Amino acid sequence: MNTLPHMGELIKKRIIEKKISFSEVARRMKVSQPTISNYFHQSSLQTKVLFNISIAIEHNLFADIMQYLPQNIQNANNTTFHDTIIQQQEQIAELSKEINIYKQILNNNK
């Protein structure tokens, strides 16, 4: 069974890894340092708080959380992303061919 990590502990760990002081994180978030310290004791936090901390410490906490999901759920959106990349690569190849044709035409007209 997959379990959500203790969010306060995860956040504290990431802040320490980033070598940012707790008071600096509080300043960036425009909250008091005791507020930041209080987050460390909470097992879950609101999305808005996670979002703001992510910005303050320049680290994607949501990606950290995603690692706790089962593998099949982690990759559920990759198919669409992968399909988009393939379509864009095909379009680039077509456009490259067209550019080469135009270059040949220009060189022949000189």
Secondary structure by P-SEA (a helix, b strand, c coil): cccccaaaaaaaaaaaaacccaaaaaaaacccaaaaaaaaacccccaaaaaaaaaaacccaaaaaaaaccccccccaaaaaaaaaaaaaaaaaaaaaaaaaaaaaaaaac
